[in-house]
Amino acid sequence: MATEPLSQKEIEDRLRELPGWSLDDNRIARTYRLGTHFAAAALVVHVAGIQDELDHHSDLTLGYNTVALTVNTHSAGGAVTDLDFELARRVEDIAPGHGAS
Ligand SMILES: C[C@H](O)[C@H](O)[C@H]1CNC2=NC(N)=NC(=O)C2=N1
């Protein structure tokens, strides 16, 4: 998967396919809300596994009943790349199963 920086338009186009995600200071970001703190912690563990599988890691913050992700690509100088969107899509696939919204 390409690790070249995406243009602003490419980022905006890809974000349109990922409701809930936004561009925040050159990182793509989403915060999920869950029913309980334990459910939020379980989502963090699941996301951590996906991130190791992809060898691509967000800043992942566990709140009381929230999980916040922000990610860009260090190896592309901190730009947003396809790798960030691949991670976002993978997380979107599993989040509903955790009751995340
Ligand atoms: C050595 C390892 O492959 C790199 O450090 C990976 C790991 N996870 C990563 N995560 C992110 N967000 N950006 C990277 O460039 C990156 N690089």
The ligand as an SDF file (V2000), in Angstrom:
LIG
                    3D

 17 18  0  0  0  0  0  0  0  0999 V2000
    9.3220   -0.1010   12.1860 C   0  0  0  0  0  0  0  0  0  0  0  0
    7.8330    0.0190   11.9760 C   0  0  0  0  0  0  0  0  0  0  0  0
    7.4660   -0.6800   10.8350 O   0  0  0  0  0  0  0  0  0  0  0  0
    7.4190    1.4640   11.8060 C   0  0  0  0  0  0  0  0  0  0  0  0
    7.8830    2.2020   12.8910 O   0  0  0  0  0  0  0  0  0  0  0  0
    5.9170    1.6260   11.6210 C   0  0  0  0  0  0  0  0  0  0  0  0
    5.1390    1.2300   12.8420 C   0  0  0  0  0  0  0  0  0  0  0  0
    3.9070    1.9560   12.9940 N   0  0  0  0  0  0  0  0  0  0  0  0
    3.7090    3.1280   12.4020 C   0  0  0  0  0  0  0  0  0  0  0  0
    2.6430    3.8440   12.6860 N   0  0  0  0  0  0  0  0  0  0  0  0
    2.4220    5.0230   12.1440 C   0  0  0  0  0  0  0  0  0  0  0  0
    1.3140    5.7050   12.4850 N   0  0  0  0  0  0  0  0  0  0  0  0
    3.2820    5.5330   11.2450 N   0  0  0  0  0  0  0  0  0  0  0  0
    4.3820    4.8890   10.8710 C   0  0  0  0  0  0  0  0  0  0  0  0
    5.1400    5.3840   10.0300 O   0  0  0  0  0  0  0  0  0  0  0  0
    4.6370    3.6290   11.4640 C   0  0  0  0  0  0  0  0  0  0  0  0
    5.6940    2.9310   11.1430 N   0  0  0  0  0  0  0  0  0  0  0  0
  1  2  1  0
  2  3  1  0
  2  4  1  0
  4  5  1  0
  4  6  1  0
  6  7  1  0
  6 17  1  0
  7  8  1  0
  8  9  1  0
  9 10  2  0
  9 16  1  0
 10 11  1  0
 11 12  1  0
 11 13  2  0
 13 14  1  0
 14 15  2  0
 14 16  1  0
 16 17  2  0
M  END
$$$$
